[in-house]
Amino acid sequence: MKATKSRFFILTLLFIVTAINYMDRANLSVAGSTIQSEFNLSATQLGLLFSMFTWFYAASQIPVGYVLDRIGSRILYGSAIILWSVFTFLMGFASHHLFATASASFLMLLACRALIGIAEAPSFPSNTKIIASWFPDHERARATAIYASAQYIGLALLTPALSYIVAEYGWEMSFYLSGGVGILFGIYWLFAYRDPQHSTRTNQQELDFIRQGGGYGSKNQACVSTKVRWRDIAFFLKHRTVWGLFIAQFACSSTLYFFLTWFIVYLEKGLNLPIAKAGLGASFPYLMAMAGVLCGGTLSDMLLKKGKSRTFSRKLPVMSGLCLTMIICLVNFFEDRPLIAITIMSVAFFANAFSNLGWVVWSDVIPRNFLGTMGGCLNICGNLSGIISPIVIGVILQRTDNFSYAMWYIAAVAFLGLLAYTFLVGKIEVIVPSNAEHASPSPKAAKRHNIEEKP
């Protein structure tokens, strides 16, 4: 009997939920200028609103990762999708028509963005754990690239649509629509997703294929623990490679968060494009980023399959992508020529997405049973950029009234990530705690996780 392909159905679910996730993160960027004008916000206040999501998103990572390691992805992720979509929907109620003062509306927006940040916290640790369970090693980078490309496809296709909705029907409608879509999909997730051992779509041949390739039930996967302790986290934090990956994740995410927050505002105020044209112009960098993430993941898996070392196969796309990302500062010389400026930004965003293998490398160095908790640590570092960068750019704009220094800032952070990969990230290999409790699962743990005990 031939092996089933149910892992690709799971990948489709991750693709859709990632598109919804980033639509709900970026819809504020599309509505940002309109909200700023309506509530008379300063650039710093708008930067604070952009960053509010990430303050609470980052703060929730470790506790959410711990819960993920305990209860799994199905219930936690499905509930999270519904919750963040409800709070997205409620953002539309911050309209000045429903509140007596602009300050009250602004506080409502801040509160909703904070709650969305908490609710979205399980997303990427869950994605990483699901990919590590469902896919063998030689398919993992491509699978990650495919679901990660959804963030760019969603932004490329939906940003022009949301811009049109904001222009024609008001900014509130963009939140009602994106929130409603997420609520419906979250309900579907709870019915559709199952882990490999519980899936009715998967036959034994596919389970064997996944296990033999290092996925669910493999020797590496067999290192199972139901309890993650602080001394385990401290063990990983002693490794130089871990800190290099933390810094690189911050660097890669800084460019991404610029495109998720200030980019539409830059097109409107830096390049003087109207909102409808800004939404259309934004689609080109997003499409290039989609191509970049697919190319980076495909290249990494291809090199691995051809016998290149895991270290070379993972580092080459990341380091070359970070290097090319730095050309974003060249837009400062073409602000009076929007087409050239958008082209440069498209190439920079392609390069940034090409380097987007942080979660793949993380799953290469962190054992499966620690991916939830340690994935939370990585997400904190990556999303510190979502706290710092929008505020830094807002302060720069308020003091200089132009985007030039903001572009130099993004280029400098990308260079910092390149330095981290050059001097801190060593050989890409699994970091295994020496504690015997983690090296060999108990019979009870093995039975619970459907793992064959070794004689």
Secondary structure, DSSP 8 states (H G I E B T S, - for coil): -----HHHHHHHHHHHHHHHHHHHHHHHHHHHHHHHHHHT--HHHHHHHHHHHHHHHHHTHHHHHHHHHHH-HHHHHHHHHHHHHHHHHHHGGG-TTTSSSHHHHHHHHHHHHHHHHHHHTTHHHHHHHHHHHHS-HHHHHHHHHHHHHHHHHHHHHHHHHHHHHHHHH-HHHHHHHHHHHHHHHHHHHHHH---GGG-SS--HHHHHHHHHTTSTTSTTTT---S---HHHHHHHHT-HHHHHHHHHHHHHHHHHHHHHTTHHHIIIIIS---HHHHHHHHHHHHHHHHHHHHHHHHHHHHHHHTT--HHHHHHHHHHHHHHHHGGGGGGGG-TT-HHHHHHHHHHHHHHHHHT--HHHHHHHHS-GGGHHHHHHHHHHHHHHHHHHHHHHHHHHHHHHSSSHHHHHHHHHHHHHHHHHHHHT-----------HHHHS--HHHHHHTT-----
